[in-house]
Amino acid sequence: MKTIAVIDIGKTNAKVALVDLDRFEETAVRKTANGVIADGLYPHFDVERLWRFIIESLAALNAQTPVDAISVTTHGATAVLLDRNGDLALPLLDYEFNGPDTLAADYDRVRPPFSETGAARLPGGLNIGAQIYWQEQTFPEHFASVASILTYAQYWSYRLSGVLSTELTSLGCHTDLWNPYTGDFSTMVDARGWRPLFAPVHRASDRLGGLTAQAARDSGLPEGLPVYCGIHDSNSSLLPHVLTRRAPFSVVSTGTWVVMMAMGARKVALDEARDTLINVNALGDPVPSARFMGGRAFATLVSDPVVTVSEEVEAEVAAAKWMLLPSAPEGSGPFPNVKARWTCDEASLSGAQRLTVVSFHLALMTATCLDLIGARGEIVVEGPFAANSTYLRMLAAATGRPVLIGSQSATGTSLGAACLADGTRAQAQTTEFKSVVPPSYAVYAETWKNLLPAA
């Protein structure tokens, strides 16, 4: 195999990319916005529009370079409920919708403890268990028709191959459904009687089957083309490093969410209230992790992301100690219940100064999260933030550890998903971030830390 088509569905954007395994790089990509439909039973993802985009993109890319296999990676926090015909029994809930919160007290009585699952209690539908419980209780007639529950990446694998499955990394990402220490479903799944509904559990790298005749006709790809099970996006960023790098190290996967995963971490007590958790990597191993909505914060706070920031502007901000304190947006991350606060006159900042303050803030939030999960060793930054030298400089200053630049693609996940087709060809393509970091940056980081609210 040489060319892998990767379907990469993020919360904000979706793409289909070609990855050349020989060169281990993206060679072509097609993108679209991932919208939410507000009507119907509740806000939900427009899966049919995404399916048309996937099929059209596979056809266009295959015409450019013949595809040898297909892999999938998606965001987590989405369960797919299918009826006996393989159609949606209920729409795919937008996990930011607060409907599940209306039954939060009831759900809290049935969900397993953090000590069992490593899954923090999160708002809205960020715990898949909360989604399913709310759907079961709110739409009992619809739920009665559910014959299969799939994790999200595996829904697209099913549309391509006709094979129903769930998968370890997707079950193990703050779902409340999985016990990462025993490698089995949580006690809640059995107590609710849901176990028979879940499709068979696979590893991300399992070859599910071949492209169905219908999908082949629609896309123009050969029938029977290998389709791999698929992987949760943060674990996709981690996978090439797991396969090639010696622990300890951590990977910071940046996109709508900034997700930190620490291999070989020192043993610490994870704090459920601060959005630390256990993820399960592609090999099935528990990995201490933390998250905050950094990409969403950047998009909200920076109106012109292409502003050029000089090191002189950075030094000016560091010396003046102009800061943004947590937390934007609220509801997740290490300070979920704290309102963001500027220590300076926000309106007086130039575009470059504002971008610097926000980048420093995101780096310090990252450093806080890494500390909470006991991260040690090198820090690999994947995704859009890997191109932000202001962020990287402050991250190096705040942690005192080497910072490496990894993939800067839209989500930093396509290369990892391509590894599912052949893990022996994985490459951890990183370059060391080399920059002189003035002492004022470490002083800034320490001041920011001292101004934080009590956790």
Buried (B, 14 or more C-beta within 10 A) or exposed (E): EBBBBBBBBBBBBBBBBBBBBEEBBBEBBBBBEBEBBEEEEBBBBBBEBBBEBBBBBBBBBBEEBEBBBBBBBBBBBBBBBBBEEEEBBBBBBBBBBEBBBEBBEEBEEBBBEBEBBBBBBBBBBBBBBBBBBBBBBBBEEBBEBBBBBBBBBBBBBBBBBBBBBBBBBBBBBBBBBBBBEEBBBBBBBEEBEBEEBBBEBBBBBBBBBBBBEEBBEBBBBEEEBBBBBBBBBBBBBBBBBBBBBEBBBBBBBBBBBBBBBBBBBEEBEBBBEBBBBBBBBBBEBBBBBBBBBBBBBBEEBBEEEEBEBEBEBBBBBBEBBBBBBBBBBBBBBBBBEBEBBBBBEBEEBEBBBBBBBBBBBBBBBBBBBBBBBBBBBBBBBBBBBBEBBBBBBBBBBBBEBBBBBBBBBBBBBBBBBBBBBBBEBBBBBBEEBEEEBBEBBBBBBEEBEEEBEEE
